[in-house]
Amino acid sequence: MASSPTPPLTLDLTWQGGMRFTGTSGMASIALDGAGSSGPTPVQALAFSLAACMSIDLVHILTKGRHALKALRAHLDGKRRDVEPKHFTAIRLHFTVTGDIPPDAVERAIALSREKYCSVWLSLRQDIDLATSFDIVPA
């Protein structure tokens, strides 16, 4: 069965003064701050988006596989260039999975997210060194 076309993403961003902006897209809203004091910076928002995208994939894949996932936490460390443009050069993303889940199921979920499902990762520069790791905490 063919899937229906994905509609384009639209959003509106409004300057609030200083380096602060508010944005809306559909029912979602966000505040961004270039200084990082009243909201995440755009780069922090990008890192949150990557960690969330892969985490959502893991939750979906593991629960669909009928694994007893109790909790999931992601920790991201990103290295950026020292000169403009200060884009990410390396990202380390560690997942802490709570539940009685076999390690090979977590490895498979991470691989599927990275290679097929995470639209955020697949939209980024593919020369970024992305390393993933995980540990499992028994339920």
Order of alpha helices (4+ residues) and beta strands (2+ residues): beta-beta-beta-alpha-beta-beta-alpha-alpha-beta
